[in-house]
């Protein structure tokens, strides 16, 4: 997996960290924040991939329709 969504995931986690108290940040720890970052990055990547697949399906349907219409000309 590429890490093109990693900067956005890091920003989300940093905003979350900013909303926690110092003791909350210390309790959670960097290891868990890193895991959260990877989970968010994965969720973003999955959502983007699903949308690209839906777009490809729609394009495929349009191409089939155009081809079908062209055969009747």
C-alpha positions in Angstrom: 0.0 0.0 0.0 1.3 3.4 -0.8 1.3 6.1 1.9 -0.3 8.9 -0.1 -3.1 9.3 2.5 -0.7 9.2 5.5 -0.3 13.0 5.8 -4.1 13.4 6.1 -4.3 10.5 8.7 -1.5 12.1 10.7 -3.4 15.5 10.7 -6.5 13.7 12.0 -4.6 12.0 14.8 -2.9 15.3 15.7 -6.2 17.1 16.0 -7.4 14.2 18.2 -4.3 14.5 20.3 -4.9 18.2 20.7 -8.3 17.5 22.1 -6.9 15.2 24.8 -5.4 16.4 28.1 -1.7 15.9 28.6 -2.4 13.0 30.9 -4.7 11.5 28.3 -2.0 11.7 25.6 0.5 10.1 28.0 -2.0 7.3 28.9 -2.7 6.5 25.3 1.0 6.6 24.2 2.7 7.1 20.9 2.4 3.4 19.9 -1.4 3.6 20.0 -1.4 6.9 18.2 0.7 5.3 15.5 -1.7 2.4 15.3 -4.6 4.9 15.0 -2.8 6.7 12.2 -2.4 3.5 10.3 -6.1 2.6 10.8 -7.3 6.0 9.6 -4.9 5.8 6.6 -6.3 2.3 5.8 -9.9 3.6 6.1 -9.2 6.5 3.8 -7.5 4.3 1.2 -10.4 1.8 1.3 -13.0 4.5 0.8 -11.1 6.0 -2.1 -10.6 2.6 -3.7 -14.3 1.8 -3.4 -15.2 5.1 -5.0 -12.8 4.5 -7.9 -14.3 1.0 -8.4 -17.8 2.5 -8.5 -16.6 5.1 -11.0 -15.0 2.4 -13.2 -18.3 0.4 -13.1 -20.3 3.5 -14.2 -17.8 4.2 -17.0 -18.0 0.6 -18.1 -21.8 0.8 -18.2 -21.7 4.0 -20.3 -19.2 2.4 -22.7 -21.5 -0.6 -23.1 -24.5 1.7 -23.8 -22.6 3.7 -26.3 -21.4 0.5 -28.1 -24.9 -0.9 -28.1 -26.3 2.4 -29.6 -23.5 2.5 -32.2 -24.4 -1.0 -33.4 -27.9 0.3 -34.2 -26.7 3.2 -36.3 
